[in-house]
């Protein structure tokens, strides 16, 4: 009986060890692998941040003032995603080049549910000005995530995972994903008075 028990334990141990494959983690860079972790970069691991968005937005603003590059790292399955957060600076960005995400909606010419993200991103990157509501060129395309002050950092991670997954499905290694995070939600466009 003791011998049978030892054989059974040995067999289970071998099976357990064989099933314990190390999963390899790959690294994806957004917009490209040119993201450099040097003294001009500040890297944030969203899983370790314990703050609300208002606090995080304040830090992002201070880093922008100091001309520091902000990189957010998230783990999505076995993929480490390193995402450079851009700043607008003094540049002009036309509304048609912006795909906005706010309050669990995609905002373009109208509001769309997040489940439509891949479809809207495809238009955003590949319509080449055929529709006045979408970007003229993939090089000009920008995704802005708007947050309320009291939202949690976990919401940001959720949005970044959705955006990067949709982008990865579209990307042919020639597109670059530019993401901006803002705590200022733009006001709705003014109502057009009815024509008499």
N, C-alpha and C positions, 0 to 999 in steps of 0.2 A: 504494500500500500504506500509506504513511504517513497519507494522508488518511482511509482506511478505519479505521485504528487510532484516529485522533483522534475520528472520529465515534462509534466504538464506546465509547471512554472517556467521551465527553460523554454519550452515551445512558445508560451505567451510572451515571454521576454523578447525572444527573437522576432516575433510578429510585431510587437510594439516598436522595437528599434527600427525595423524595416519600414514601418509606416510613418516614422518621424523624419520625414524629409525636411531638410532646411529649405524654406521658401526664399528664393532669391528676390531681393528688392531691386527694382529698376528705378532710375531717376529720370523724370521728365522735366524739362525747363520751359518756362513760358516767360517771355516770348521765344527766346532761343537759349542755346547753351552758353551764350556770351555772358550770362549772369556770373559775376565774379564775387566771391566772398572775400573781400579785402577790407581795408580800413574805411572805405567809403560805403560799405554795406552793413545794414543791420538786419539780422535774420530773426524772424519770429516763428516759433512753433505754436500754431493755434491751439493744439491740445494742451499746452502747458500754461496758456494765458488765463488768468483768473480776473477778468475785468469786464465791464460792459463796453458797448461800442463808443460811448462818449469819451471814456478814458483812453481807449485805443486811438480814436480819431485825434485826440489832443497830442498823443505821441507821434502819430503820422505827420501832423502839421509841424511839430517841432523838428522832426527829421527833415522835412521838406525845406524848412527855413535854413537848416544847416547843410543843405545840398547832399544829404545822405541818401543812398539807394536803399529802398525798403524791399525785402524779400520775405514772402510768407511761405512757410513749409507746411504741407499737409500730407498725411498718409491716406491714400485711397486704394483699398485692397493691398496689393504688394507693390504699389507705386508711390515713391516719394516724389511729390510735385513741388517744385520750387518756382514760385510765381513772383515776378517782379511787379510791384505796384507802381504805376507811373503817376506823375503829377502833371497837371495841365500847364503850370507855369504861366507865362504870358501869351501863350499861343491861342489862336482862334480855332475853335472846333465847331464845325457846322452840325446842326441838329441831325441831319440825315446820316451822318457818320457815327452817330451814337446809338447804341443799343442799351437801354436802361433797364435795370432790374430794381424794383422797389415794391415793398409790401407783398411779396410772393406773386408778383406779376411782371411780365415783360412789357415794356412800354415802347411802342414805335408809333405808328399812325393811330393805333388804338391799344387797349390793354389785352394781353394774351395770358393764358395760364402758363406756368412754368413747364408744363408737360409739352408745350409747343416750342421749347427752346431750340431744339435741333433744326426745326423747319425755319424758324425766324433767323437763326444764325446763318443758315445756308443762304437765305436771301440777303442778309447783311453783308456777307463776304463775296457772293458770286453774282449779284445783279448788275454790277458795273454801271450804275447810274441809269439803268433801264426803268427804274421806278424812282420817282423823286423822293420817296420816303426812305430809301436805302442808300448805302454808301456807294460813292463813285468808284472806289477802288479798295481792295482788301488792305492795302497799305494805310489807308486812312481810317479803317474801321476801329472802333473803340467800344469797349463794354464798360459801363459805369454801374456800380452797385451802390444804391442809395440806402442809407440806414437811418433809423430813428435812434436817438441817443440811448434809449433804454433797451435796445435790442442786444441780444447776447452774441458773444463771439462765436458760439456754436452755429448760429444762423449764418454767419459769414463763411464758415467752413462748408456748410451745406450748399450755399450758392456757388462757392469756388469749385466744389466737386461737380455740381451740375454743369457749370460752364465749361470746365476743362474736359469733362467726358464728351459733351456735345461737340466741342472744338476738335478733340482727338478723332472723332468719327468723320469729321469733314476734312481734316487737314491732310494735305498731300506733301508735307514737309516743306512747303514754300510759304505757307501762311504764318503770320505772327499774331499771337493773342496779346492785345494790350488791354489791361484792366486798370481802372481807376476806382478808388473807394471814396465815397463822399458822405459826410454826415448832414449835408444840406439837401433836402428834398426840394426839387424845383416846384414852383407853383404851377397849377394847371394853366394852359393857355387861355387867354381872355376869350370870353364868349363873343361871337360875332353877332352884332345886332341884326334883327330881321330887316330885309329890304322892304320898303313900303311901295 
